[in-house]
Amino acid sequence: MTVMAERTSKVTPRMSVEEFERIAEFAAVESESVRLEFIGGRIGVKKMPDGDHGTIIMWLIRQCMQLRPDLDLDNMQGLRVGKYRKGRARPDGALAPVGHFEGQGEWADPDGVLMVLEVTSFDSDTHSRDRKEKPSAYADAGIPAYLLIDRDDFTLTVHSVPDAATGAYRHRETVAFGERVVLPDPIGIELDTGNLKRYMR
């Protein structure tokens, strides 16, 4: 066997979750502007939100507070996601009963989370991260709904009915900004998305 063949025949070990958590903890201490995720066995840097990104999240927080005061949309909580909960995601929002994350630490178990939210950022990773990797990780974790607010094409997509066996959501509904959309049970909120048009600059 040649040296090259020997090298290529060896499997490169993947980073463990424990190693990632140590790196993420160090990064958080060293810089407030760095937020790391670990999905599909690779580290990703979560871009710090711009003003419109944050305003969209606050818009949804207000909707949830008005229509479902028994639920909180937490925009800081990290979640253990993916197969066997080996991933670590920082969604833009995690919708759960009030007080659900109490005592869970930086990376909470997704059991009991009703929905996760992502708002796209204008970076090169958005397509693979928000439209492919995260839906799979959230479905694997059994989270009932994934809401993607897509600023690239001015749409809102509700993924629902997770199938852990396939790592995908069975149902997907996409509406344009300005249309109404219902977040499925157990959430049961109807959103009027007309205001989202204001945040598209």
C-alpha positions in Angstrom: 0.0 0.0 0.0 1.4 3.4 -0.9 1.6 6.2 1.6 -1.1 8.1 -0.2 -3.4 5.1 -0.2 -2.7 4.5 3.5 -3.6 8.1 4.3 -6.9 8.1 2.4 -8.0 4.7 3.8 -8.0 6.1 7.3 -11.2 7.7 8.6 -10.7 11.2 9.9 -12.2 11.3 13.4 -15.1 13.7 13.9 -15.1 16.2 16.7 -17.0 15.0 19.8 -19.8 17.0 21.3 -17.8 17.5 24.4 -14.9 19.0 22.4 -17.3 21.3 20.7 -18.9 22.5 24.0 -15.4 23.3 25.4 -14.6 25.3 22.2 -18.0 27.1 22.3 -17.6 28.0 26.0 -14.1 29.4 25.3 -15.4 31.4 22.3 -18.2 32.8 24.4 -15.8 34.0 27.1 -13.4 35.5 24.6 -15.9 37.3 22.4 -19.5 38.3 22.9 -20.0 38.5 19.1 -19.2 34.8 18.4 -21.9 32.2 18.7 -21.1 28.7 17.6 -23.2 25.8 16.6 -22.5 22.1 15.9 -24.7 20.5 13.3 -24.0 17.5 11.2 -20.6 17.0 12.8 -19.2 20.4 11.8 -18.8 23.7 13.6 -20.7 26.7 12.2 -20.5 30.3 13.2 -23.9 31.9 13.8 -23.8 35.5 12.4 -24.7 38.2 14.8 -28.1 39.6 13.8 -28.6 43.0 12.1 -31.3 45.4 13.2 -34.0 44.0 10.8 -33.2 40.5 11.8 -33.7 41.3 15.5 -36.9 43.3 14.7 -38.4 40.3 13.0 -37.7 38.1 16.0 -39.3 40.8 18.3 -42.3 40.9 16.0 -42.8 37.2 16.5 -42.2 37.4 20.2 -45.0 40.0 20.5 -47.4 37.9 18.4 -46.8 34.9 20.7 -47.2 36.9 23.9 -50.5 38.3 22.7 -52.0 35.1 21.2 -50.4 32.5 23.5 -49.4 34.1 26.8 -48.8 30.6 28.2 -45.7 30.3 25.9 -42.3 31.9 25.7 -40.3 32.4 22.5 -36.7 32.3 23.9 -34.2 33.8 21.6 -31.1 32.8 23.6 -31.5 29.1 24.5 -29.3 26.5 22.8 -30.7 23.1 22.0 -29.4 19.5 21.8 -30.6 18.4 18.3 -30.0 15.9 15.6 -29.7 12.2 15.8 -29.1 11.0 19.4 -29.0 14.7 20.3 -25.4 15.0 19.2 -25.8 18.4 17.6 -25.9 21.8 19.2 -28.1 24.5 17.7 -28.8 28.1 18.6 -32.1 28.9 17.0 -33.3 32.4 16.7 -36.2 31.4 18.8 -37.4 28.3 20.7 -41.1 28.3 21.6 -42.0 26.4 24.8 -44.3 26.7 27.8 -43.4 29.5 30.2 -40.6 28.4 32.5 -39.8 25.3 30.4 -36.0 26.1 30.2 -35.5 26.8 33.9 -32.5 25.0 35.2 -31.6 23.4 31.9 -28.3 25.2 31.2 -26.8 26.4 28.0 -27.9 23.4 25.9 -31.4 22.2 26.7 -33.1 19.0 25.7 -35.7 19.7 22.9 -38.4 17.6 24.5 -41.3 20.0 25.2 -40.2 22.6 22.7 -43.1 23.3 20.4 -41.4 25.2 17.6 -38.0 26.6 16.6 -37.5 29.8 14.5 -34.8 30.8 12.1 -34.6 34.1 10.3 -32.2 34.0 7.4 -29.0 36.1 7.4 -27.4 37.5 4.3 -24.3 35.2 4.3 -23.0 32.3 2.2 -24.0 29.6 4.7 -27.7 30.4 4.8 -28.8 28.0 2.1 -27.2 24.9 3.5 -27.6 25.8 7.2 -31.2 27.2 7.5 -32.8 25.4 4.5 -31.2 22.0 4.7 -29.2 21.2 7.9 -31.4 22.7 10.5 -34.7 21.3 9.3 -33.1 17.9 9.4 -31.6 18.4 12.9 -34.9 19.8 14.3 -36.9 16.9 12.7 -34.5 14.3 14.1 -35.0 15.9 17.6 -38.8 15.6 17.2 -39.6 19.3 17.5 -43.2 19.6 16.2 -42.6 22.7 14.0 -39.8 24.7 12.4 -40.6 28.2 11.2 -38.2 29.7 8.6 -38.5 33.4 7.8 -36.6 33.8 4.6 -35.5 37.3 3.8 -33.9 36.2 0.5 -37.2 35.4 -1.2 -39.7 37.2 1.2 -41.4 34.0 2.3 -42.3 32.3 5.5 -42.2 28.4 5.6 -43.7 26.3 8.3 -42.3 22.8 8.5 -44.3 20.3 10.6 -44.9 16.7 11.3 -41.3 15.6 12.1 -40.2 12.1 11.0 -37.2 11.1 13.0 -36.7 8.0 10.8 -36.1 10.1 7.7 -34.7 13.2 9.4 -37.3 15.4 7.7 -40.5 17.1 8.2 -43.4 15.5 6.3 -45.4 18.7 5.7 -44.2 22.1 4.5 -46.2 25.2 3.7 -44.7 28.4 2.2 -46.5 31.8 2.1 -45.3 35.1 0.8 -44.9 38.0 3.2 -48.3 39.7 3.5 -50.3 36.5 3.6 -51.7 34.8 6.7 -50.3 31.5 8.0 -51.4 29.1 10.8 -48.8 27.6 13.0 -50.0 24.1 13.5 -51.1 22.4 16.7 -50.0 22.3 19.4 -49.2 26.0 18.7 -52.4 27.1 17.0 -51.4 30.7 16.3 -52.5 32.5 13.1 -49.9 35.0 11.9 -50.6 38.1 9.7 -47.3 38.5 8.1 -48.0 41.9 6.5 -45.6 43.8 8.8 -42.7 41.7 7.6 -42.6 43.7 4.4 -41.4 46.7 6.3 -38.2 44.9 7.5 -36.9 44.0 4.0 -34.2 46.5 3.2 
